[in-house]
């Protein structure tokens, strides 16, 4: 089977629902044992129970470095190896003009969307280096390339994820570790409930395919980037945008 993941252990942050759940199911379907790392342990446990392959859940608050380190240590103790880390956990934040954004709202988006990716990468890279193999996939957004009005924090955070990906990918390029990002356009998940209809329409109208993406379409790209077949691709950002961005 192409992009086979049999015998591998994957951590998916925010994997209990939405794009993260679709990614978890896709990786499990390819043979991986998936660890769903989520703030909502009950939801993560319920999702993990549907996956098979010895998949399980751990509680992780990606905005807290101690929580990330503890969860990664728990996975290593239980599974022995981490082959794949998918940094999917994220929030949209408040949709509003910059003057209506508070310090706390901006900081919360950055803590989850940027610091969370940094904490997880920092926790798993030494282990991957030791084993001379690893795949890290960071979920960014087309907003990180083009910017969406009234989404200052989200757009800035996803631009940071792209920059982090490119930097880390080059840093570990000779260690058997490939680090890549996926930048979806608007995808039909519950995160859209955090946005106004006008905001969703603004984003959808810019997609040449004239529709939102589906979680499974993002998961398909992630599966390749998480596989051994992704052996000469690193420090890249793959768009899954229905043609919205072409660079």
SULCORNOR-V909306 format. One record per pair of residues at least 4 apart in sequence whose C-alpha atoms are under 8 Angstrom apart, sorted by the first residue. I is the first residue (numbers start at 1). J is the second residue. Records with the same first field share a line. If there is no record, write none. Layout:
I: J ; J
//
This chain:
2: 229
3: 30 ; 223 ; 224 ; 227 ; 228 ; 229
4: 30 ; 31 ; 227 ; 228
5: 27 ; 30 ; 31 ; 32 ; 227 ; 228
6: 30 ; 31 ; 32
7: 31 ; 32 ; 33
8: 31 ; 32 ; 33 ; 81 ; 82 ; 83 ; 84
9: 32 ; 33 ; 34 ; 35 ; 79 ; 81 ; 82 ; 83 ; 84
10: 27 ; 32 ; 33 ; 34 ; 35 ; 82 ; 83 ; 84 ; 85 ; 86
11: 34 ; 35 ; 36 ; 37 ; 82 ; 84 ; 85 ; 86
12: 20 ; 23 ; 24 ; 34 ; 35 ; 36 ; 37 ; 85 ; 86 ; 87 ; 88
13: 20 ; 36 ; 37 ; 38 ; 60 ; 62 ; 86 ; 87 ; 88 ; 89
14: 20 ; 21 ; 36 ; 37 ; 38 ; 39 ; 87 ; 88 ; 89 ; 90
15: 19 ; 20 ; 21 ; 22 ; 23 ; 24 ; 36 ; 37 ; 38 ; 44 ; 88 ; 89
16: 20 ; 21 ; 36 ; 37 ; 38 ; 40 ; 43 ; 44 ; 45 ; 46 ; 47 ; 48
17: 21 ; 22 ; 43 ; 47
18: 22 ; 189 ; 190 ; 215
19: 23 ; 88 ; 189 ; 215 ; 216 ; 218 ; 219
20: 24 ; 88 ; 89
21: 25 ; 47
22: 26 ; 215 ; 216 ; 219
23: 27 ; 215 ; 216 ; 218 ; 219 ; 220 ; 222 ; 223
24: 28 ; 34 ; 36 ; 51
25: 29 ; 51
26: 30 ; 216 ; 219 ; 220 ; 223
27: 31 ; 32 ; 33 ; 34 ; 223
28: 32 ; 33 ; 34 ; 51 ; 52 ; 53 ; 55
29: 51
31: 53
32: 53
33: 52 ; 53 ; 54 ; 55 ; 56
34: 48 ; 51 ; 53 ; 54 ; 55 ; 56
35: 48 ; 55 ; 56 ; 57 ; 58 ; 75
36: 44 ; 45 ; 47 ; 48 ; 55 ; 56 ; 57 ; 58
37: 41 ; 44 ; 57 ; 58 ; 59 ; 60 ; 71
38: 44 ; 57 ; 58 ; 59 ; 60 ; 61 ; 89
39: 59 ; 60 ; 61 ; 62
40: 44 ; 59
41: 45 ; 57 ; 58 ; 59
42: 46
43: 47
44: 48 ; 57 ; 58
45: 49 ; 56 ; 57 ; 58
46: 50
47: 51
48: 52 ; 55 ; 56 ; 57
49: 55 ; 56
51: 55
58: 71 ; 74 ; 75
59: 71
60: 67 ; 68 ; 71
61: 67 ; 68
62: 67 ; 68 ; 89 ; 112 ; 115 ; 116 ; 117 ; 119 ; 120
63: 111 ; 112 ; 115 ; 116 ; 119
64: 68 ; 116
65: 69 ; 116 ; 119
66: 70
67: 71
68: 72 ; 119 ; 120 ; 123
69: 73 ; 119 ; 120 ; 123
70: 74
71: 75
72: 76 ; 123 ; 124
73: 77
74: 78
75: 79 ; 80 ; 81 ; 82
76: 80 ; 81 ; 82
81: 127
82: 124 ; 127 ; 128 ; 134
83: 128 ; 133 ; 134 ; 135
84: 134 ; 135 ; 136 ; 137 ; 226
85: 120 ; 121 ; 124 ; 135 ; 136 ; 137
86: 136 ; 137 ; 138 ; 139
87: 116 ; 117 ; 120 ; 136 ; 137 ; 138 ; 139
88: 138 ; 139
89: 112 ; 113 ; 116
90: 109 ; 112 ; 113
91: 109 ; 112 ; 113 ; 154 ; 191
92: 109 ; 151 ; 154 ; 191 ; 194 ; 195
93: 105 ; 106 ; 108 ; 109 ; 151 ; 153 ; 154 ; 194
94: 101 ; 105 ; 151 ; 194 ; 195
95: 150 ; 151 ; 194 ; 195 ; 196 ; 199
96: 100 ; 101 ; 150 ; 151
97: 101 ; 149 ; 150 ; 151 ; 152
98: 150 ; 152
101: 105 ; 106
102: 106
103: 107
104: 108
105: 109
106: 110 ; 153
107: 111
108: 112
109: 113 ; 114 ; 153 ; 154 ; 157
110: 114 ; 115 ; 153 ; 154 ; 157
111: 115 ; 116
112: 116 ; 117
113: 117 ; 154 ; 157 ; 158 ; 161
114: 118 ; 157 ; 158 ; 160 ; 161
115: 119
116: 120
117: 121 ; 138 ; 161
118: 122 ; 164
119: 123
120: 124
121: 125 ; 136
122: 126
123: 127
124: 128
125: 129 ; 134
126: 130
127: 131
128: 132 ; 133 ; 134 ; 177
129: 133 ; 134 ; 172 ; 175 ; 176 ; 177
132: 175 ; 176 ; 177
133: 175 ; 176 ; 177
134: 176 ; 177 ; 178
135: 177 ; 178 ; 179 ; 225 ; 226 ; 227
136: 177 ; 178 ; 179 ; 180 ; 225 ; 226
137: 179 ; 180 ; 181 ; 182 ; 222 ; 225 ; 226
138: 161 ; 165 ; 179 ; 180 ; 181 ; 182
139: 161 ; 181 ; 182 ; 183 ; 184
140: 144 ; 158 ; 159 ; 161 ; 162 ; 181 ; 182 ; 183 ; 184
141: 145 ; 155 ; 158 ; 159 ; 182 ; 183 ; 184 ; 185
142: 146 ; 147 ; 183 ; 184 ; 185 ; 239 ; 241 ; 245
143: 147 ; 148 ; 154 ; 155 ; 158 ; 159 ; 185
144: 154 ; 155 ; 156 ; 157 ; 158 ; 159 ; 160 ; 161 ; 162 ; 183
145: 155 ; 158 ; 159
146: 155
147: 151 ; 152 ; 155 ; 156
148: 152 ; 155 ; 203
151: 155
152: 156
153: 157
154: 158
155: 159
156: 160
157: 161
158: 162
159: 163
160: 164
161: 165 ; 181
162: 166 ; 181 ; 237
163: 167
164: 168
165: 169 ; 179 ; 180 ; 181 ; 235 ; 236 ; 237
166: 170 ; 179 ; 180 ; 234 ; 235 ; 236
167: 171 ; 235
168: 172 ; 179 ; 235
169: 173 ; 177 ; 178 ; 179 ; 180 ; 234 ; 235 ; 236
170: 234 ; 235
172: 176 ; 177 ; 178
173: 177 ; 178 ; 234
178: 230 ; 231 ; 232 ; 233 ; 234 ; 235
179: 234 ; 235 ; 236
180: 225 ; 233 ; 234 ; 235 ; 236 ; 237 ; 238
181: 235 ; 236 ; 237 ; 238
182: 218 ; 221 ; 222 ; 237 ; 238 ; 239 ; 240
183: 237 ; 238 ; 239 ; 240 ; 241
184: 213 ; 218 ; 239 ; 240 ; 241
185: 203 ; 207 ; 212 ; 213 ; 239 ; 240 ; 241 ; 242 ; 244
186: 200 ; 203 ; 204 ; 212 ; 213 ; 241
187: 212 ; 213 ; 214 ; 215
188: 192 ; 212 ; 213 ; 214 ; 215
189: 215
190: 194
191: 195
192: 196 ; 200
195: 199 ; 200
196: 200
197: 201
198: 202
199: 203
200: 204
201: 205
202: 206
203: 207
204: 210 ; 211 ; 212
205: 210
206: 210 ; 244
207: 211 ; 212 ; 241 ; 242 ; 243 ; 244
208: 242 ; 243 ; 244
209: 242 ; 243
210: 242
211: 242
213: 217 ; 218 ; 240 ; 241 ; 242
214: 218
215: 219
216: 220
217: 221 ; 240
218: 222 ; 240
219: 223
220: 224
221: 225 ; 238 ; 240
222: 226
223: 227
224: 229 ; 230
225: 229 ; 230 ; 233
226: 230
239: 245 ; 246
241: 245
//
